[in-house]
Amino acid sequence: METTPPTAPIDPRSAFLEEKAFKSRTVLIFGTITDAMAAEAARRLIALDADSCEHIDVIVSSPGGHLESGDTIHDLIRFIRAPVRMIGSGWVGSAATHVYLAAPRERRFCLPNTRFLIHQPSGGIGGKASDIAIQAREIVRARQRVAELIARETNKPVEMVLKDIERDHWLSAQEAIDYGLVGRLVKTREEL
């Protein structure tokens, strides 16, 4: 006899908020970027794109996380038909900056107190010497790829970006605009 596992009751408040977020065509990227977060963001983006070709707002407030999970969200934003407006809030760091740069500059916004962090990828290397060499090579490749993306999206020379991401490089909202990460600072939704 086959049994199905019990399901958790659906919180009516959560269902209400989910419906409101969907109707407002808003996706939240909050917290550490993981494969589970990337899967959830992908589901929402695909559903909103299937629903309509109207713009989708993605609000990002994240310290970053797993680069390849960020790649998933970044690439999917560029893959779907609906135009995406990125809105930075709180802080947008590391892999979250990678996600944020998926939208063209004219659709990249931030709120006044947003801070941005760009830096080179890091990883926990361990194991046999040959495995460590492979991991180190992949981190160097990822650093080059991240630098090229930032350079392309900010119109900065790759050499300058490589120097800037050698260590943590923090930018205020205005500094991020000057650097080319952000298109425009907004204070209200009506300014989008």
matplotlib code that plots the C-alpha trace (Angstrom):
import matplotlib.pyplot as plt

x = [0.0, 1.4, 1.0, 1.6, 3.5, 1.5, 1.6, 2.1, -1.0, -0.9, -0.6, -3.4, -1.3, 1.6, -0.7, -2.2, 1.3, 2.4, -0.6, 0.0, 3.6, 2.7, 0.0, 2.5, 5.0, 7.7, 10.4, 12.5, 16.1, 16.8, 19.5, 22.2, 22.0, 21.8, 20.7, 17.3, 16.9, 17.9, 15.3, 12.6, 13.5, 13.6, 10.1, 8.7, 10.4, 9.2, 5.6, 5.6, 7.0, 4.4, 1.6, 2.6, 5.4, 4.9, 8.0, 9.0, 10.5, 13.3, 14.3, 17.7, 19.1, 21.7, 25.3, 25.8, 26.4, 27.1, 28.3, 26.8, 23.4, 23.7, 24.6, 21.3, 19.2, 21.3, 21.0, 17.3, 16.6, 18.3, 16.5, 12.9, 10.9, 9.6, 11.8, 13.2, 13.9, 16.4, 16.0, 18.9, 18.0, 20.0, 23.1, 23.9, 27.1, 29.3, 27.1, 24.1, 25.9, 26.2, 22.5, 21.8, 23.9, 21.5, 19.3, 20.6, 21.8, 18.7, 16.7, 19.0, 17.8, 18.7, 17.2, 19.1, 20.7, 21.8, 25.5, 27.2, 30.2, 32.2, 35.1, 36.7, 35.2, 36.5, 36.2, 37.0, 39.8, 40.8, 41.6, 44.4, 47.1, 45.8, 42.2, 43.4, 45.2, 41.9, 39.9, 42.4, 42.3, 38.5, 38.5, 40.9, 38.6, 35.6, 37.4, 38.1, 34.5, 33.1, 35.6, 34.6, 30.9, 31.4, 33.5, 31.0, 28.1, 29.9, 32.0, 35.1, 38.4, 38.8, 42.2, 40.6, 37.9, 40.4, 42.3, 39.1, 37.9, 41.3, 39.9, 36.4, 35.3, 32.4, 30.3, 27.6, 24.5, 26.1, 29.5, 27.7, 26.0, 29.4, 31.0, 28.3, 26.7, 23.5, 21.5, 19.5, 18.7, 15.0, 13.1, 9.6, 8.0, 6.6, 10.1, 10.8]
y = [0.0, 3.4, 6.3, 10.0, 12.1, 14.6, 18.1, 21.1, 23.3, 26.3, 29.6, 31.8, 34.9, 33.4, 32.4, 35.9, 37.5, 35.1, 36.0, 39.7, 39.4, 37.5, 40.0, 42.8, 40.9, 41.2, 38.6, 38.9, 37.9, 38.1, 36.4, 34.0, 32.9, 29.1, 26.5, 26.3, 30.1, 30.0, 27.3, 29.3, 32.5, 30.6, 29.2, 32.7, 34.3, 31.6, 31.8, 35.6, 35.4, 32.9, 35.0, 38.2, 40.1, 43.0, 44.0, 42.1, 43.8, 41.9, 43.4, 42.3, 42.5, 39.8, 39.3, 37.0, 33.3, 30.5, 32.0, 29.3, 29.7, 33.4, 32.4, 30.5, 33.6, 35.9, 33.8, 33.2, 36.9, 37.4, 34.3, 35.2, 37.6, 39.9, 42.9, 42.8, 45.9, 45.3, 47.2, 47.1, 47.5, 47.1, 45.5, 43.8, 41.9, 39.4, 36.9, 39.1, 41.9, 39.3, 38.7, 42.5, 43.0, 40.8, 43.8, 46.5, 49.6, 51.7, 49.1, 48.9, 51.0, 51.2, 52.7, 55.5, 53.4, 50.5, 49.4, 47.3, 44.9, 43.6, 41.2, 38.1, 34.7, 32.6, 29.0, 26.4, 24.4, 21.1, 17.5, 16.0, 18.3, 17.5, 18.4, 21.6, 22.6, 22.0, 24.1, 26.9, 26.9, 27.1, 30.0, 31.9, 31.3, 32.4, 35.6, 36.4, 35.7, 37.9, 40.7, 40.5, 40.7, 43.7, 45.4, 44.8, 46.0, 49.1, 50.1, 49.8, 48.2, 44.6, 45.4, 48.1, 45.8, 43.0, 45.5, 46.7, 43.2, 42.0, 42.9, 43.8, 46.9, 48.6, 51.3, 53.5, 54.1, 57.2, 55.5, 52.5, 54.9, 56.6, 53.2, 52.1, 49.3, 51.3, 53.3, 55.5, 56.0, 56.0, 56.8, 55.7, 53.0, 55.8, 56.8, 53.5]
z = [0.0, -1.0, 1.2, 0.5, 2.9, 4.8, 3.4, 5.6, 5.8, 3.5, 5.5, 4.1, 4.7, 2.7, -0.2, -0.2, -0.4, -3.1, -5.2, -4.7, -5.6, -8.8, -9.7, -9.2, -11.4, -8.8, -7.9, -4.7, -4.6, -0.9, 1.2, 0.1, -3.5, -3.6, -6.1, -4.3, -4.6, -8.2, -8.9, -7.1, -9.0, -12.3, -11.7, -10.9, -13.9, -16.3, -14.9, -15.2, -18.7, -19.7, -18.2, -20.1, -21.9, -19.6, -17.5, -14.4, -11.4, -9.6, -6.3, -5.1, -1.6, -1.2, 0.0, -3.0, -2.7, -5.2, -8.5, -10.7, -9.0, -9.8, -13.4, -13.6, -12.6, -14.8, -17.9, -17.4, -17.1, -20.5, -21.9, -21.2, -23.4, -20.7, -20.0, -16.4, -14.3, -11.5, -8.3, -5.8, -2.1, 1.1, -0.4, -3.7, -3.3, -5.1, -7.1, -6.5, -8.5, -11.2, -11.2, -11.0, -14.2, -16.2, -17.0, -19.4, -17.6, -18.5, -16.5, -13.5, -10.6, -6.9, -3.8, -2.0, 0.7, -1.4, -1.2, -3.9, -3.5, -6.4, -5.8, -7.3, -6.7, -3.8, -3.0, -0.4, -1.9, -0.4, -1.3, -3.3, -4.9, -8.4, -7.3, -5.7, -9.0, -10.9, -8.4, -8.5, -12.3, -12.3, -9.8, -12.0, -15.0, -13.0, -11.9, -15.6, -16.6, -13.8, -14.7, -18.4, -17.5, -15.2, -17.8, -20.6, -18.5, -17.1, -20.2, -18.1, -19.3, -18.2, -16.7, -14.5, -13.3, -12.6, -10.4, -8.7, -7.8, -6.5, -3.0, -1.8, -3.6, -1.9, -3.7, -2.4, -4.6, -6.2, -6.6, -8.3, -10.7, -11.5, -12.0, -14.4, -12.3, -11.8, -14.4, -12.0, -8.3, -7.5, -4.3, -5.3, -7.5, -9.7, -10.7, -12.5]

ax = plt.figure().add_subplot(projection="3d")
ax.plot(x, y, z, "-o")
ax.set_aspect("equal")
plt.show()
